[in-house]
Amino acid sequence: MMKTYEAHYVASAKIGRDGLIDASEWEKANVETRFSFPWEDRAAPRTEFRALFDERALYFAFRVDDDDVVLVEDFRRKDDVVYEDRVELFLALDEKLAEYFCLEMDPLGRVLDYRAAHYRKFDFSWTFPGLKVAGRQTGDGYAVDGMIPLASLKSLGFPSPGPACSIQFGIYRAEFRHGEKAAVEGWISWVDPRTKEPDFHVPESFGRLKMIR
């Protein structure tokens, strides 16, 4: 059975100065912790995902453990994110990934957003309309919070919240560690795509997001 995350509805979510949902609201959300290293025989560090929505937006939050955060010091372009620790969300319009949208977000809230099509056809010039993301390092790792306007989802072709709202949805994490010459890469996923090599850009790596009021 395909994994499903149900985002709860909250009426008029409390919004902070940064435009993101206040921390107290997250107590109302489902906490998703079922993440793994599909391509390695070891336990994944704590990775928590939450989502809520109100009349205006879909809100999401990651809280992760990471004792060795890898960041690009001379960050110049948004695709520098691929060399860093990060969390990722993919939203697809159909099960075959004819068109899908990707957010890769580092511990400081810097974002690589792009439009994609199967297989691995990426448009890095695209930006997610209305997206807001904030990140911060914590004592045991980092946290990333974000907001996607419902109007933006609708403009991209996604259904409005309700009984028929079921969106192809991928939740991932790139867990890097400092190595002698380069970062050691690890790949964490909500769904095990059962591919031979690490790959998030396949239909089998997706679950579903439901937003039901």
matplotlib code that plots the C-alpha trace (Angstrom):
import matplotlib.pyplot as plt

x = [0.0, 1.3, 2.4, 0.1, 0.7, -2.5, -2.0, -4.5, -6.5, -6.0, -8.2, -6.2, -2.8, -0.8, 2.0, 5.2, 7.2, 9.1, 5.8, 5.9, 3.6, 4.3, 6.0, 3.0, 0.8, 3.0, 1.6, -1.6, 0.3, 0.9, 4.6, 6.1, 9.3, 9.4, 12.6, 15.4, 18.6, 17.1, 20.6, 22.5, 22.3, 22.2, 19.6, 18.8, 19.2, 16.1, 14.1, 10.7, 8.3, 5.1, 2.6, -0.6, -2.8, -5.2, -7.2, -4.1, -1.2, 0.4, 3.0, 5.7, 8.5, 11.5, 13.4, 16.5, 19.4, 22.8, 26.1, 28.2, 26.4, 27.9, 27.5, 29.0, 31.0, 31.3, 27.6, 27.0, 24.1, 21.1, 22.3, 25.2, 22.6, 23.4, 26.8, 25.2, 23.1, 19.5, 15.8, 13.7, 10.1, 8.8, 5.2, 4.0, 0.9, 0.7, 2.0, 4.3, 6.1, 5.3, 5.6, 6.7, 8.2, 11.2, 12.4, 15.8, 16.4, 19.6, 20.0, 20.2, 17.0, 18.6, 16.6, 17.2, 13.7, 13.1, 10.6, 11.2, 9.9, 10.7, 13.4, 15.7, 14.8, 15.4, 14.6, 16.7, 15.6, 12.1, 11.2, 8.3, 5.8, 5.2, 7.5, 8.9, 11.6, 13.6, 16.3, 18.4, 21.0, 20.1, 22.0, 21.5, 21.0, 18.9, 15.3, 13.6, 10.2, 8.3, 5.1, 3.5, 0.5, -2.5, -3.0, 0.4, -0.5, -3.7, -1.9, 0.4, -2.5, -2.9, -6.3, -7.7, -8.0, -10.9, -12.0, -10.5, -7.1, -4.4, -1.1, 1.9, 4.4, 8.0, 9.9, 13.7, 16.9, 20.5, 22.7, 26.3, 29.4, 32.8, 35.4, 39.1, 38.7, 34.9, 31.7, 30.5, 26.9, 24.0, 20.4, 17.3, 13.8, 10.2, 9.5, 11.9, 11.9, 13.7, 16.1, 19.6, 21.3, 20.2, 17.5, 14.6, 13.5, 11.4, 7.7, 8.4, 9.9, 6.6, 3.8, 0.7, -0.2, -3.8, -5.3, -8.8, -10.7]
y = [0.0, 3.5, 5.6, 8.5, 11.7, 13.5, 17.2, 18.5, 21.7, 24.6, 27.7, 30.8, 29.5, 31.9, 33.4, 34.8, 37.8, 35.6, 34.6, 31.1, 29.2, 29.7, 26.8, 26.1, 25.2, 22.2, 20.3, 19.8, 18.0, 14.4, 13.6, 11.4, 9.6, 6.5, 7.3, 5.0, 4.5, 2.4, 1.7, 1.1, -1.4, 1.1, 3.0, 6.5, 9.4, 11.0, 12.8, 14.3, 15.8, 17.7, 19.5, 21.6, 23.8, 26.6, 28.8, 30.3, 27.9, 24.5, 24.6, 22.1, 21.5, 19.2, 18.5, 16.4, 15.1, 15.7, 15.8, 16.7, 19.4, 20.0, 23.4, 25.3, 28.2, 30.1, 29.8, 31.5, 29.8, 28.0, 24.7, 24.8, 23.2, 19.8, 19.8, 20.2, 18.5, 19.1, 18.0, 17.6, 17.7, 16.6, 17.2, 15.5, 16.1, 12.4, 9.0, 8.8, 12.1, 13.7, 16.9, 17.4, 20.1, 19.9, 21.7, 20.9, 23.0, 23.3, 23.9, 27.7, 27.8, 28.2, 26.5, 24.7, 24.8, 23.4, 21.9, 18.4, 15.7, 12.0, 11.0, 13.6, 16.4, 19.4, 23.1, 24.9, 28.3, 27.7, 29.1, 28.0, 30.8, 32.3, 29.8, 30.9, 28.8, 29.4, 27.2, 27.1, 24.9, 23.5, 21.8, 18.4, 19.1, 21.6, 22.6, 23.8, 25.3, 26.4, 27.7, 27.1, 29.3, 27.2, 29.6, 28.5, 24.8, 25.5, 27.5, 24.5, 22.1, 20.6, 19.9, 22.1, 20.7, 18.4, 14.7, 14.4, 16.0, 13.3, 14.6, 12.4, 13.4, 12.6, 13.3, 12.9, 13.9, 14.1, 13.2, 14.2, 13.9, 15.5, 13.2, 13.5, 14.9, 15.3, 14.8, 11.3, 11.0, 9.3, 9.2, 9.0, 8.4, 8.2, 5.5, 2.7, 2.9, -0.4, 0.8, -0.7, 2.7, 5.8, 7.6, 9.8, 10.8, 7.7, 7.1, 4.4, 6.9, 8.8, 8.4, 10.6, 13.9, 14.4, 17.7, 17.1, 19.7]
z = [0.0, -0.9, 2.1, 2.7, 4.8, 5.9, 6.5, 9.1, 8.5, 11.0, 10.8, 10.1, 11.1, 13.3, 11.2, 12.5, 11.2, 8.7, 7.1, 8.4, 10.8, 14.5, 16.4, 18.7, 15.7, 14.9, 17.9, 15.7, 12.9, 12.2, 12.8, 10.1, 11.2, 9.0, 7.1, 6.1, 4.1, 1.2, -0.2, 3.0, 5.8, 8.7, 10.7, 9.5, 12.0, 13.3, 10.6, 11.4, 8.9, 9.6, 7.4, 8.0, 5.9, 6.3, 3.9, 2.4, 2.3, 2.9, 5.6, 6.2, 8.7, 9.0, 12.3, 11.8, 13.8, 12.2, 14.1, 11.0, 9.0, 5.5, 4.0, 1.0, 2.4, -0.9, -1.8, -5.2, -7.1, -6.0, -7.4, -4.9, -2.6, -4.2, -2.4, 1.1, 3.7, 2.8, 3.0, -0.1, -1.2, -4.6, -5.8, -9.0, -11.1, -12.2, -11.3, -14.3, -13.3, -16.7, -14.7, -11.1, -8.9, -6.6, -3.5, -2.1, 1.1, 3.1, 6.9, 6.3, 4.3, 0.9, -1.8, -5.1, -6.7, -10.2, -12.5, -13.8, -16.1, -16.1, -16.6, -15.0, -17.3, -15.0, -15.5, -12.9, -14.2, -12.8, -9.3, -7.1, -7.0, -3.5, -1.7, 1.6, 3.5, 6.6, 8.1, 11.2, 12.8, 16.2, 19.0, 17.5, 13.8, 11.9, 11.2, 8.0, 7.8, 4.6, 3.2, -0.2, -1.1, -2.1, -5.0, -6.3, -6.1, -8.0, -10.7, -11.2, -11.7, -8.2, -6.7, -4.0, -0.4, 0.0, -0.3, -3.8, -2.9, -3.3, -4.5, -5.5, -2.9, -2.1, 1.1, 1.2, 2.9, 1.7, 4.7, 4.0, 6.1, 5.8, 4.1, 3.6, 0.0, -0.5, 1.3, 1.9, 0.5, 2.1, 0.8, 3.1, 1.8, 3.2, 0.6, -0.5, -4.3, -4.5, -7.2, -7.6, -7.2, -5.2, -7.1, -5.9, -9.4, -10.1, -9.5, -7.0, -4.6, -4.1, -1.6, -1.3, 0.4, 1.4, 2.5, 3.8, 5.7]

ax = plt.figure().add_subplot(projection="3d")
ax.plot(x, y, z, "-o")
ax.set_aspect("equal")
plt.show()
